């Protein structure tokens, strides 16, 4: 008999989920050469990310905690790639 494996969630940690939300909203981008995340400085994209976090939080997480995670990731992302200087 064929056993089907249960599908794993797309994100295992809240931080990875927050990065995915920010990338999808266009609030951050990845450096093409080095892979570092860079803030795009777009307030509308940030608001879209916060709205997404509020409306579709990480599984098992409250909307408040999801918004806080997005805020924390945004605070840790710089505007320039450290290796491109």
Secondary structure, DSSP 4 states (H G I P E B T S, - for coil): -PPPPPPPPS-SSHHHHHHHHHHHHTSEEE-TTT--EEE---HHHHHHHHHHHHHSPPTT--HHHHHHHHHHHHHH-BSS-TT--
